[in-house]
Amino acid sequence: MSKAGSGRGTSRHGITRAATPTSRPAPGGSGLRAQPAEGNRDWDAHCVQFGQTPIEVGDREFLTPASKDIVTLGGLNRAEAENIAVARLWLRDHPFDSTTDLLNQFALRDLHRRMFQRVWTWAGRLRLRETNIGVDPAMISQDWEVLLRNTEAQIDHGTYPAEEIGVRLHRSMLSIHPFMNGNGRHARITANELARLLGLGDDLYSWGRRSGEEHEAVRRKYLDALQLADAEGQYGPLVAVALS
């Protein structure tokens, strides 16, 4: 399989391709747990409801001035969903031109910023503190760069079916956990954009929304499939959830 639209150093997004680092093995186990830190809120911004549960004090300090009046997780969920909808519109009007443009840390950080900048001050900024998921903060940039270059190699050599390459990228981005939050939503949008660039359509992955199953059942399948991919390297169930 040849790489779609490769060969350009910059894009309409004004992003310059990062230099390829010294090769080393891809990041190892993701450390994903049965109830990950992002938990319900990062599974699907459009269908999770939080009622009147208060936002934790430690999180409130990172709300932007425009979002300081948000006091419940329900309000936070709505604000994030609205911001992500705006980012999706921007991405529709400014699609990436090639896989090279997309598989760039600066481009992906900018996408995260656009998804959450109205709500969180850390939007687009790499995580600086330890979480119960993800690599050491000092390793984020290095491990992410290795992942992006490995993904390019998978595309170049047709190592896996195209639909699996996007799912593998999604899973490995979760294992690195570049941002304080929003990693799941960001990784799913990134995977869908990669699928589009590989000629698989604009909405290849629905992550269970087309299955007709109850939200909790889909979520459990998603988490179980992530753990199976992480522990045993079996991606079939995760691909199935992504395509359902």
PEWOWO-V413072 format. One record per residue. N is the residue number from 1. OMEGA is omega in degrees with one decimal (NA if undefined). Layout:
# PEWOWO-V413072
n = {N N}
omega = {OMEGA OMEGA}
This chain:
# PEWOWO-V413072
n = {1 2 3 4 5 6 7 8 9 10 11 12 13 14 15 16 17 18 19 20 21 22 23 24 25 26 27 28 29 30 31 32 33 34 35 36 37 38 39 40 41 42 43 44 45 46 47 48 49 50 51 52 53 54 55 56 57 58 59 60 61 62 63 64 65 66 67 68 69 70 71 72 73 74 75 76 77 78 79 80 81 82 83 84 85 86 87 88 89 90 91 92 93 94 95 96 97 98 99 100 101 102 103 104 105 106 107 108 109 110 111 112 113 114 115 116 117 118 119 120 121 122 123 124 125 126 127 128 129 130 131 132 133 134 135 136 137 138 139 140 141 142 143 144 145 146 147 148 149 150 151 152 153 154 155 156 157 158 159 160 161 162 163 164 165 166 167 168 169 170 171 172 173 174 175 176 177 178 179 180 181 182 183 184 185 186 187 188 189 190 191 192 193 194 195 196 197 198 199 200 201 202 203 204 205 206 207 208 209 210 211 212 213 214 215 216 217 218 219 220 221 222 223 224 225 226 227 228 229 230 231 232 233 234 235 236 237 238 239 240 241 242 243 244}
omega = {177.5 -177.9 -177.5 170.9 -176.5 171.8 -179.7 -179.3 -179.9 -178.5 176.7 178.5 179.4 -176.7 174.9 -178.5 179.7 177.1 179.1 -178.6 174.2 -175.3 171.8 -177.2 177.8 179.4 -176.5 -174.7 -175.5 -175.7 179.1 -179.9 -176.4 176.6 -174.8 -175.1 -180.0 170.8 -174.4 -169.7 -177.8 179.0 -179.6 -175.2 -173.6 -173.2 -179.3 -179.8 -175.8 178.9 -174.4 177.7 -178.2 172.2 -179.9 -177.7 -178.9 178.3 -174.4 -178.2 -179.1 175.4 176.9 177.5 -179.6 -176.1 -176.1 -179.1 178.3 -176.1 -178.7 176.9 175.9 177.6 178.3 178.7 -179.8 -178.9 178.4 -179.7 178.0 179.2 179.7 177.5 177.0 179.1 178.5 176.9 177.8 -178.9 177.2 -178.2 -179.2 -177.7 176.3 -175.4 -174.7 175.2 177.6 178.6 -176.4 -173.7 -175.4 -176.3 -177.0 177.1 -178.4 174.1 178.2 177.0 177.9 178.4 -179.2 -179.3 -170.9 -171.4 179.3 -173.2 -170.8 178.0 -179.9 -178.5 178.3 -179.0 179.3 -180.0 -177.9 -178.3 180.0 171.3 -179.1 172.7 171.3 -179.0 173.9 -178.4 -179.5 -177.4 -173.1 -175.4 -179.5 -178.3 179.1 178.8 177.4 178.7 -177.4 177.5 175.3 178.2 176.2 179.7 177.3 178.3 -178.4 -172.6 -179.1 -175.1 179.9 171.6 -173.6 -178.5 178.2 179.6 177.8 179.7 176.8 176.9 178.7 -177.9 -177.5 174.0 175.2 -178.1 177.1 176.3 -172.7 -171.5 178.5 180.0 -179.5 -176.6 -179.3 179.6 178.6 -179.1 179.2 176.7 178.0 179.6 179.4 178.4 176.0 178.9 178.2 -178.7 178.0 175.2 -176.8 177.6 -174.3 -175.0 -176.0 -176.2 175.2 175.9 173.6 -175.8 -179.5 -172.7 -176.0 179.5 176.9 -176.7 -176.8 178.7 178.4 -179.3 179.2 177.4 179.6 -178.6 178.1 -180.0 175.3 -178.9 178.6 177.6 -178.3 -173.5 -171.7 -180.0 178.4 -174.0 -178.4 -179.3 179.5 174.9 -179.9 177.4 -178.9 -176.8 -173.8 NA}
